[in-house]
């Protein structure tokens, strides 16, 4: 007689939920401490990082890339534009859309924050997790997101 899914399967899922929540809270707290000196918030820094790597992006694409609400990001983008950390360029053929790009000063600031956060992460982990392990963690997290985002298959 089968009792259905094993209890350990449910415990494992709850453990994953707790662990990912803790990891997010701890990493954001650490980032916030570094960002405070630059007068950036976590969403602002994430936008700069995305635009630096993407080379340019619409607000909707940026929101999707950093997993943030589009409406909430428009105010963040406005503040970054006021500080001249990003620029908005009209998309040819679409008067309603703009392409966001990181400015040279935004790129310098993003690089500075990245370097500080890398040092902080290395010091905090104290050799317990090196670059390859962090890349593997990111790979596994992205793999889980992709698998869990796929439409449920019907029997």
C-alpha positions as CSV (number, residue, x, y, z in Angstrom):
1,X,0.0,0.0,0.0
2,X,1.4,3.4,-1.0
3,X,1.1,6.4,1.2
4,X,1.6,8.8,-1.6
5,X,4.6,11.1,-1.8
6,X,7.2,10.5,0.8
7,X,7.3,13.0,3.7
8,X,10.9,13.8,2.9
9,X,9.8,15.2,-0.5
10,X,7.6,17.7,1.2
11,X,10.3,18.5,3.8
12,X,12.8,19.0,1.0
13,X,10.6,21.5,-0.7
14,X,10.0,23.4,2.5
15,X,13.8,23.3,3.1
16,X,14.4,24.8,-0.3
17,X,11.8,27.5,0.2
18,X,13.4,28.4,3.6
19,X,17.0,28.3,2.3
20,X,16.2,30.4,-0.8
21,X,14.4,33.0,1.3
22,X,17.4,33.1,3.7
23,X,19.9,33.4,0.9
24,X,17.9,36.3,-0.7
25,X,17.6,38.1,2.6
26,X,21.2,37.7,3.5
27,X,22.6,38.7,0.1
28,X,20.3,41.7,-0.2
29,X,21.3,42.8,3.3
30,X,25.0,42.6,2.4
31,X,24.4,44.4,-0.9
32,X,22.4,47.1,0.9
33,X,25.3,47.9,3.2
34,X,27.6,48.5,0.2
35,X,25.0,50.3,-1.8
36,X,24.3,52.7,1.0
37,X,27.6,54.4,0.3
38,X,26.7,54.9,-3.4
39,X,23.1,56.1,-2.6
40,X,21.7,53.2,-4.7
41,X,19.0,50.8,-3.8
42,X,19.1,47.1,-4.7
43,X,16.6,47.5,-7.7
44,X,18.7,50.5,-9.0
45,X,21.9,48.5,-8.9
46,X,20.2,45.5,-10.5
47,X,19.0,47.7,-13.4
48,X,22.5,49.1,-13.9
49,X,23.9,45.6,-13.9
50,X,21.3,44.4,-16.4
51,X,21.8,47.3,-18.7
52,X,25.6,46.9,-18.6
53,X,25.4,43.3,-19.6
54,X,22.5,43.6,-22.1
55,X,23.8,46.8,-23.8
56,X,20.3,48.2,-23.8
57,X,16.8,47.2,-22.9
58,X,13.2,48.4,-22.7
59,X,11.6,48.9,-19.3
60,X,9.5,45.8,-19.8
61,X,12.5,43.7,-20.7
62,X,14.5,45.1,-17.8
63,X,11.7,44.3,-15.3
64,X,11.5,40.7,-16.6
65,X,15.2,40.3,-16.5
66,X,15.5,41.4,-12.8
67,X,12.2,39.9,-11.8
68,X,10.6,43.1,-10.7
69,X,7.2,44.9,-11.3
70,X,7.3,47.1,-14.4
71,X,5.2,49.9,-12.7
72,X,7.5,50.0,-9.7
73,X,10.6,50.2,-11.9
74,X,9.5,53.3,-13.8
75,X,10.1,55.5,-10.7
76,X,13.5,53.8,-10.2
77,X,14.4,54.4,-13.8
78,X,13.4,58.0,-13.4
79,X,15.8,58.5,-10.5
80,X,18.6,56.8,-12.3
81,X,18.0,59.1,-15.3
82,X,18.1,62.1,-13.0
83,X,21.5,61.0,-11.7
84,X,22.6,60.5,-15.3
85,X,23.5,56.8,-14.6
86,X,21.3,55.7,-17.5
87,X,20.0,57.2,-20.7
88,X,16.7,56.7,-22.5
89,X,16.8,56.6,-26.3
90,X,13.7,56.6,-28.5
91,X,13.1,53.3,-30.3
92,X,12.9,54.0,-34.1
93,X,9.4,53.4,-35.4
94,X,7.8,53.3,-31.9
95,X,7.2,56.6,-30.4
96,X,5.9,55.0,-27.2
97,X,8.9,52.9,-26.4
98,X,12.4,53.8,-25.2
99,X,15.5,51.8,-24.9
100,X,17.4,52.2,-21.7
101,X,21.2,52.2,-21.7
102,X,23.8,52.5,-19.0
103,X,25.8,55.7,-19.1
104,X,29.6,55.8,-18.8
105,X,29.2,57.1,-15.2
106,X,26.6,54.4,-14.5
107,X,29.1,51.8,-15.7
108,X,31.9,53.1,-13.5
109,X,29.6,53.1,-10.5
110,X,28.3,49.6,-11.3
111,X,31.9,48.3,-11.7
112,X,32.9,49.9,-8.3
113,X,29.9,48.3,-6.5
114,X,30.6,44.9,-8.2
115,X,34.2,45.0,-6.9
116,X,33.1,45.9,-3.4
117,X,30.5,43.2,-3.3
118,X,32.9,40.5,-4.7
119,X,35.4,41.4,-1.9
120,X,32.6,41.3,0.7
121,X,31.3,37.9,-0.6
122,X,34.8,36.5,-0.7
123,X,35.5,37.7,2.9
124,X,32.2,36.4,4.1
125,X,32.6,33.0,2.5
126,X,36.2,32.8,3.6
127,X,37.1,30.3,1.0
128,X,34.1,28.0,1.7
129,X,32.7,28.7,-1.7
130,X,34.8,29.7,-4.7
131,X,33.8,31.1,-8.0
132,X,33.1,27.7,-9.6
133,X,30.8,26.8,-6.7
134,X,28.9,30.1,-6.9
135,X,28.5,29.6,-10.7
136,X,27.2,26.1,-10.0
137,X,24.7,27.4,-7.4
138,X,23.5,30.0,-9.9
139,X,23.2,27.4,-12.6
140,X,21.2,25.1,-10.4
141,X,18.9,27.9,-9.3
142,X,18.3,28.9,-12.9
143,X,17.7,25.3,-13.8
144,X,15.1,25.0,-11.0
145,X,13.4,28.2,-12.1
146,X,13.2,27.0,-15.7
147,X,11.8,23.6,-14.6
148,X,9.3,25.1,-12.3
149,X,8.2,27.8,-14.8
150,X,7.4,25.2,-17.5
151,X,3.7,24.6,-18.0
152,X,2.6,21.6,-16.0
153,X,2.3,18.5,-18.2
154,X,-1.0,16.7,-18.1
155,X,-1.1,12.9,-17.8
